[in-house]
Amino acid sequence: MTKKQAFPEMGELVIGTVRDVFPYGAFVKLDEYDKVGMIHIKEISSAWVKNIRNHVKEGQKVVTKVLRVVPDRGHIDLSLRRTTTQQRKWKIQQYKREKKAEKLLEYYAHEQNLSEEELEKSIVEPLEEKFEGILEGMEEILRDKSLLTTIPEQYQQSFYELLEGNVEIPTVEITGYIEVTCPQRNGVDVIKEALLSAEEEGVTIRLVGTPQYMVKVEAEDYKTAEEILKTAYEKVTSIMGKHDGEVKFSRK
């Protein structure tokens, strides 16, 4: 298994090792790519940074967000301060799961008496061509067994059994808060209708204390969760707006 050769995408969370620290920033060796990115001092922390070494040190593992990519010049601008605790935790867990997936493939190759070249040709390359990566391919096959056709038929059953016993599909959870008020006489019914319109699979809405409600979203990844949360907010806003209601959203 080799590191990704392409550049990361803007907005992507990446994990890396701090290589060099200097007064105005830090260079980070990206663990998932054969590339080096830079964190400018203004992207180290949202607070004033008096001494950069109080925030990052050589050899430290960091999770950053990709701000800008200039492939022709080999530039990758990163941000540490634009990542949340939840995102950093999720990325580290995801990275560990990706490493576990690679170890799992090594075990599978041993059990099937596959050489490294045979493993690459029969399993790794098909998964990477069809999906975003090895781990993503494993998870998608677990969700939809018909995707086993991605790999040669002689390995399909044994590979699926390997996944069933060793791979779990993860979920993430995010929370938002909305305050809803309606001046009309049937305001309570309007609010109830608006909140019910937003509840769907993976979305839970609970009363915190009038007029505030907590919206909890569970999804396969943060990007999907954020999109679901945004849609839920828009549904509530749409109905409340038709009845002169007000909606305020916060993340706390």
C-alpha positions in Angstrom: 0.0 0.0 0.0 1.3 3.4 -0.9 0.6 7.0 0.1 -1.8 9.0 -2.0 0.1 10.8 -4.8 -2.5 13.5 -5.6 -2.9 16.8 -3.7 -5.5 17.1 -0.9 -8.7 19.0 -1.7 -9.6 22.5 -0.3 -11.6 22.0 3.0 -10.2 18.5 3.5 -9.1 17.5 7.0 -5.6 16.1 6.9 -3.3 14.5 9.6 0.4 15.3 9.6 3.6 15.5 11.6 5.1 18.9 12.4 8.5 19.0 10.6 9.8 22.5 11.2 8.7 25.4 13.4 9.8 28.9 12.8 8.6 32.4 14.1 6.0 32.9 11.4 4.6 29.4 10.9 5.3 25.6 10.7 5.8 23.0 8.0 3.8 19.8 8.3 4.6 16.5 6.6 1.2 15.1 5.5 0.9 11.5 6.6 -1.6 10.5 4.0 0.2 12.3 1.1 3.7 12.5 -0.1 3.5 16.3 0.4 4.4 19.1 2.9 2.0 21.8 3.9 2.5 25.1 5.8 0.5 26.6 8.7 1.0 30.3 8.8 1.1 31.8 12.3 -2.3 33.5 11.9 -3.8 30.0 11.3 -2.2 28.4 14.4 -4.8 29.7 16.9 -7.8 32.1 17.1 -6.1 33.8 20.0 -2.9 35.9 19.8 0.2 33.7 19.4 3.0 35.1 21.5 5.3 32.1 21.2 4.4 29.6 18.4 6.2 26.8 20.2 3.6 26.9 22.9 1.2 25.7 20.3 3.1 23.4 18.0 6.4 21.5 18.3 8.6 19.4 15.9 7.4 15.8 15.8 3.8 16.7 17.0 0.8 15.1 15.3 -1.7 17.7 14.2 -5.0 17.7 12.4 -5.4 20.6 10.1 -7.8 21.9 7.4 -6.6 22.6 3.9 -7.2 26.2 3.0 -5.5 26.5 -0.4 -3.7 24.2 -2.9 -1.4 25.3 -5.7 -0.3 22.1 -7.4 1.9 23.8 -10.0 4.0 25.3 -7.2 3.6 22.5 -4.7 2.0 24.8 -2.1 -0.5 23.6 0.5 -1.8 26.1 3.0 -3.1 24.6 6.2 -5.1 25.9 9.2 -5.0 24.5 12.8 -7.4 27.0 14.3 -10.2 26.3 11.8 -10.6 22.7 13.1 -12.9 21.8 15.9 -12.3 19.3 18.7 -14.9 17.0 17.1 -13.3 17.2 13.7 -9.8 16.5 15.1 -11.1 13.5 17.1 -12.9 12.1 14.1 -9.9 12.5 11.8 -7.5 10.7 14.2 -10.0 7.9 14.5 -10.5 7.7 10.8 -6.7 7.7 10.2 -6.3 4.8 12.7 -9.1 2.9 10.9 -7.4 3.4 7.6 -4.1 2.0 9.0 -6.1 -0.9 10.4 -7.6 -1.5 7.0 -4.2 -1.8 5.5 -3.1 -4.3 8.2 -6.3 -6.2 7.4 -5.4 -6.5 3.8 -1.9 -7.7 4.7 -3.6 -10.4 6.9 -5.9 -11.3 4.0 -3.0 -11.6 1.6 -1.3 -14.0 4.0 -4.4 -16.1 4.4 -5.0 -16.3 0.6 -1.3 -16.8 -0.2 -1.3 -13.6 -2.3 1.9 -11.9 -3.2 2.1 -8.1 -2.7 1.8 -7.7 -6.5 -1.3 -10.0 -6.6 -2.9 -8.1 -3.6 -2.4 -4.8 -5.4 -3.8 -6.0 -8.7 -6.7 -8.0 -7.3 -7.9 -6.0 -4.3 -6.1 -2.7 -3.7 -6.3 -1.2 -7.2 -9.9 -2.1 -7.9 -11.0 -0.6 -4.5 -9.0 2.6 -5.1 -10.4 3.0 -8.6 -14.0 2.4 -7.6 -14.0 4.2 -4.3 -12.2 7.1 -2.6 -9.8 4.6 -0.8 -9.4 1.2 0.6 -11.4 1.9 3.8 -14.2 3.6 2.0 -14.4 0.6 -0.4 -14.6 -1.8 2.5 -17.4 0.2 4.1 -19.4 0.5 0.9 -19.2 -3.2 0.3 -20.5 -3.8 3.8 -23.4 -1.5 3.0 -24.1 -3.0 -0.4 -22.9 -6.6 -1.0 -23.5 -6.3 -4.7 -20.4 -4.0 -4.8 -18.3 -7.2 -4.3 -18.2 -7.4 -8.1 -15.5 -4.7 -7.8 -13.0 -7.5 -7.1 -12.4 -10.8 -8.8 -15.1 -13.5 -8.2 -12.7 -16.0 -6.6 -12.0 -13.6 -3.7 -15.5 -12.2 -3.2 -16.9 -14.5 -0.5 -13.7 -14.7 1.6 -13.2 -11.0 1.4 -16.8 -10.3 2.5 -16.4 -12.6 5.4 -13.2 -10.8 6.4 -15.1 -7.5 6.4 -18.0 -8.8 8.3 -15.8 -9.9 11.2 -13.4 -6.9 11.3 -14.9 -3.7 9.9 -17.5 -1.5 11.5 -19.2 1.4 9.7 -18.7 4.5 11.9 -21.0 7.4 12.6 -20.5 10.9 13.8 -22.8 13.2 15.8 -23.2 17.0 15.7 -25.5 19.3 17.7 -27.2 22.6 16.9 -29.7 24.8 18.8 -32.7 26.7 17.5 -35.0 29.2 19.1 -38.4 29.4 17.6 -41.2 31.9 18.4 -44.5 32.6 16.7 -46.8 35.5 17.5 -49.9 33.9 16.0 -52.7 32.4 18.2 -51.9 28.9 16.8 -48.2 29.5 17.3 -47.7 26.3 19.3 -49.2 24.2 16.4 -47.0 26.1 13.9 -43.9 25.4 15.9 -44.8 21.7 16.3 -45.4 21.4 12.5 -42.1 23.1 11.7 -40.1 20.9 14.1 -41.8 17.7 12.8 -41.0 18.7 9.2 -37.3 18.6 10.1 -37.2 15.3 11.9 -36.1 12.5 9.6 -33.8 9.5 9.9 -30.7 10.6 11.8 -32.3 13.8 13.1 -33.5 14.2 16.7 -35.1 17.3 18.1 -35.6 17.8 21.8 -36.9 20.7 24.0 -34.2 22.3 26.1 -36.4 25.0 27.5 -39.0 27.2 25.7 -38.2 28.6 23.1 -35.0 26.6 22.6 -34.7 23.2 21.1 -31.6 21.0 20.5 -31.1 19.4 17.1 -28.9 16.3 17.1 -27.8 14.8 13.8 -26.1 11.4 13.4 -24.5 10.6 10.0 -21.6 8.7 8.4 -19.3 11.7 8.3 -19.2 15.3 9.3 -19.8 16.7 5.8 -23.0 14.8 5.5 -24.1 15.6 9.1 -23.6 19.4 8.4 -25.7 19.2 5.2 -28.5 17.4 7.1 -28.4 19.9 9.9 -28.5 22.8 7.4 -31.5 21.2 5.7 -33.3 20.7 9.0 -32.8 24.4 9.8 -34.1 25.4 6.4 -37.2 23.3 6.8 -38.0 24.9 10.1 -37.3 28.4 8.8 -39.5 27.8 5.7 -42.6 26.9 7.7 -42.1 29.5 10.5 -41.6 32.2 7.9 -45.0 31.6 6.4 -46.6 32.3 9.8 -44.5 35.4 10.8 -42.4 33.2 13.1 -38.7 33.8 14.0 -35.9 31.2 14.1 -32.5 31.7 15.6 -29.7 29.1 15.1 -26.6 28.6 17.2 -23.9 26.0 17.8 -22.8 27.1 21.2 
